[in-house]
Amino acid sequence: MALNEQEILAGLAEIVNEETGIEADAVEMDKSFQEDLDIDSLSMMQVVVNAEDKFGVRIPDDEVKNLTHVKDAVNFIINAQG
């Protein structure tokens, strides 16, 4: 069953919290991973790997650079769900 936007956002927030210690409620759709949440490229790759596992999707390496905001990642996952 495909997850909705809120479920994906909550899951991503959980991953970001586990990876970086950033409070899950700070992870909002309009936040930038790098500017607002201060997630570096190494942590971002770990977030991506964990998101792939959690949501059962594949996020190609060349796509990661396009995931600048939380909403970009949420929308990518929504569209990648089978």
TAFEN-V814505 format. One record per backbone hydrogen bond with DSSP energy under -1.0 kcal/mol. NH is the residue of the N-H (numbers start at 1). CO is the residue of the C=O. Records with the same first field share a line. If there is no record, write none. Layout:
NH: CO / CO
This chain:
8: 4
9: 5
10: 6
11: 7
12: 8
13: 9
14: 10
15: 11
16: 12
17: 13
18: 14
19: 15
20: 16
21: 17
26: 23
27: 24
28: 26
31: 28
33: 68
37: 32
39: 33
44: 40
45: 41
46: 42
47: 43
48: 44
49: 45
50: 46
51: 47
52: 48
53: 49
54: 50
55: 51
56: 52
63: 60
64: 60
66: 63
67: 64
68: 66
70: 31
71: 29
73: 69
74: 70
75: 71
76: 72
77: 73
78: 74
79: 75
80: 76
81: 77
